[in-house]
Protein backbone atom coordinates (compact mmCIF):
# COMPACT_ATOMS: atom_id res chain seq x y z
CA UNK A 1 0.00 0.00 0.00
CA UNK A 2 1.52 3.29 -1.08
CA UNK A 3 1.43 6.25 1.27
CA UNK A 4 1.73 9.79 0.00
CA UNK A 5 2.45 13.04 1.78
CA UNK A 6 1.84 16.43 0.23
CA UNK A 7 3.69 19.58 1.25
CA UNK A 8 4.36 23.13 0.15
CA UNK A 9 1.01 24.78 0.67
CA UNK A 10 0.57 28.15 2.33
CA UNK A 11 -0.98 31.60 2.29
CA UNK A 12 0.03 33.81 -0.62
CA UNK A 13 -1.21 36.86 -2.47
CA UNK A 14 -2.75 36.85 -5.93
CA UNK A 15 -0.03 36.69 -8.55
CA UNK A 16 2.42 34.82 -6.33
CA UNK A 17 3.82 31.34 -6.90
CA UNK A 18 3.93 28.15 -4.87
CA UNK A 19 5.47 24.76 -5.45
CA UNK A 20 3.71 21.71 -4.08
CA UNK A 21 5.50 18.42 -3.60
CA UNK A 22 4.27 14.89 -3.05
CA UNK A 23 6.41 12.05 -1.79
CA UNK A 24 5.42 8.41 -1.83
CA UNK A 25 6.54 5.44 0.19
CA UNK A 26 5.62 1.79 0.18
CA UNK A 27 5.41 1.44 -3.59
CA UNK A 28 7.06 2.98 -6.59
CA UNK A 29 5.34 5.66 -8.66
CA UNK A 30 7.04 4.27 -11.74
CA UNK A 31 4.54 3.23 -14.40
CA UNK A 32 1.58 5.08 -12.91
CA UNK A 33 -0.13 8.25 -14.03
CA UNK A 34 0.13 10.74 -11.18
CA UNK A 35 -2.31 13.52 -10.56
CA UNK A 36 -3.00 16.63 -8.55
CA UNK A 37 -6.55 17.39 -7.50
CA UNK A 38 -8.07 20.08 -5.34
CA UNK A 39 -11.14 20.60 -3.24
CA UNK A 40 -12.49 23.97 -2.22
CA UNK A 41 -14.94 24.37 0.70
CA UNK A 42 -18.41 23.21 -0.26
CA UNK A 43 -17.26 21.88 -3.62
CA UNK A 44 -16.41 18.49 -5.01
CA UNK A 45 -12.84 17.36 -5.53
CA UNK A 46 -11.71 18.34 -9.01
CA UNK A 47 -8.96 17.43 -11.41
CA UNK A 48 -6.02 19.86 -11.73
CA UNK A 49 -3.24 18.10 -13.64
CA UNK A 50 -1.83 14.70 -14.48
CA UNK A 51 1.45 13.33 -15.79
CA UNK A 52 1.77 9.82 -17.15
CA UNK A 53 4.76 7.47 -16.99
CA UNK A 54 6.11 8.90 -20.26
CA UNK A 55 5.93 12.48 -19.06
CA UNK A 56 2.83 13.45 -21.02
CA UNK A 57 0.88 16.10 -19.16
CA UNK A 58 -2.76 17.13 -19.08
CA UNK A 59 -4.21 20.20 -17.35
CA UNK A 60 -7.59 21.54 -16.38
CA UNK A 61 -8.50 24.58 -18.47
CA UNK A 62 -8.58 26.71 -15.34
CA UNK A 63 -4.86 26.19 -14.66
CA UNK A 64 -3.46 25.68 -18.15
CA UNK A 65 -0.55 28.03 -18.80
CA UNK A 66 -0.10 28.76 -15.08
CA UNK A 67 0.60 25.37 -13.45
CA UNK A 68 3.30 22.85 -14.33
CA UNK A 69 3.29 19.25 -13.16
CA UNK A 70 6.50 17.22 -13.06
CA UNK A 71 7.70 13.92 -11.67
CA UNK A 72 10.92 12.34 -10.50
CA UNK A 73 10.53 8.60 -10.40
CA UNK A 74 13.98 8.07 -8.92
CA UNK A 75 12.86 10.06 -5.87
CA UNK A 76 9.27 8.79 -6.03
CA UNK A 77 7.95 12.33 -6.09
CA UNK A 78 5.58 14.48 -8.11
CA UNK A 79 5.44 18.27 -7.97
CA UNK A 80 3.12 21.06 -9.00
CA UNK A 81 4.56 24.48 -9.77
CA UNK A 82 1.78 27.03 -9.45
CA UNK A 83 2.33 30.48 -10.93
CA UNK A 84 0.12 33.55 -11.21
CA UNK A 85 -2.10 32.26 -8.45
CA UNK A 86 -5.66 33.51 -8.21
CA UNK A 87 -8.07 33.59 -5.26
CA UNK A 88 -10.14 30.92 -7.02
CA UNK A 89 -7.16 28.56 -6.71
CA UNK A 90 -7.77 28.44 -2.95
CA UNK A 91 -8.35 24.82 -1.97
CA UNK A 92 -6.84 21.77 -0.35
CA UNK A 93 -4.56 20.15 -2.90
CA UNK A 94 -4.10 16.40 -3.08
CA UNK A 95 -1.81 14.14 -5.05
CA UNK A 96 -2.72 10.60 -6.03
CA UNK A 97 -1.68 7.75 -8.29
CA UNK A 98 -3.83 6.00 -10.87
CA UNK A 99 -5.14 2.70 -9.61
CA UNK A 100 -3.91 0.98 -12.76
CA UNK A 101 -0.39 0.85 -14.05
CA UNK A 102 0.49 1.80 -17.63
CA UNK A 103 -3.15 2.58 -18.28
CA UNK A 104 -4.31 5.28 -20.66
CA UNK A 105 -7.48 7.15 -19.84
CA UNK A 106 -9.51 9.63 -21.85
CA UNK A 107 -10.28 11.55 -18.67
CA UNK A 108 -9.02 11.67 -15.10
CA UNK A 109 -11.83 11.61 -12.58
CA UNK A 110 -10.82 11.43 -8.92
CA UNK A 111 -12.41 7.99 -8.58
CA UNK A 112 -9.82 6.56 -10.97
CA UNK A 113 -7.08 7.44 -8.51
CA UNK A 114 -6.07 5.98 -5.18
CA UNK A 115 -3.50 6.34 -2.44
CA UNK A 116 -4.66 9.81 -1.45
CA UNK A 117 -2.67 11.88 0.98
CA UNK A 118 -4.00 14.25 3.61
CA UNK A 119 -3.65 17.24 1.32
CA UNK A 120 -2.01 20.62 1.70
CA UNK A 121 -3.89 23.88 2.04
CA UNK A 122 -3.35 26.64 -0.51
CA UNK A 123 -4.92 30.00 0.25
CA UNK A 124 -4.65 32.89 -2.20
CA UNK A 125 -5.71 36.31 -0.99
CA UNK A 126 -6.81 39.04 -3.34
C-alpha positions, 0 to 999 in steps of 0.5 A, spaced: 500 500 500 503 506 497 502 512 502 503 519 499 504 526 503 503 532 500 507 539 502 508 546 500 502 549 501 501 556 504 498 563 504 500 567 498 497 573 495 494 573 488 499 573 482 504 569 487 507 562 486 507 556 490 510 549 489 507 543 491 510 536 492 508 529 493 512 524 496 510 516 496 513 510 500 511 503 500 510 502 492 514 505 486 510 511 482 514 508 476 509 506 471 503 510 474 499 516 471 500 521 477 495 527 478 493 533 482 486 534 484 483 540 489 477 541 493 475 547 495 470 548 501 463 546 499 465 543 492 467 536 489 474 534 488 476 536 481 482 534 477 487 539 476 493 536 472 496 529 471 502 526 468 503 519 465 509 514 466 512 517 459 511 524 461 505 526 457 501 532 461 494 534 461 491 540 465 484 543 467 483 549 463 482 553 469 490 552 470 493 551 463 498 556 462 499 557 469 501 550 473 506 545 471 506 538 473 513 534 473 515 527 476 521 524 478 521 517 479 527 516 482 525 520 488 518 517 487 515 524 487 511 528 483 510 536 484 506 542 482 509 548 480 503 554 481 504 560 478 500 567 477 495 564 483 488 567 483 483 567 489 479 561 485 485 557 486 484 556 494 483 549 496 486 543 499 490 540 494 491 532 493 496 528 489 494 521 487 496 515 483 492 512 478 489 505 480 492 501 474 499 501 471 500 503 464 493 505 463 491 510 458 485 514 460 480 519 456 479 523 462 481 523 469 476 523 474 478 522 482 475 515 482 480 513 478 485 514 482 487 511 489 492 512 495 490 519 497 494 523 501 492 528 507 492 534 502 495 541 503 492 547 504 493 553 498 490 559 500 490 565 495 488 572 498 486 578 493 
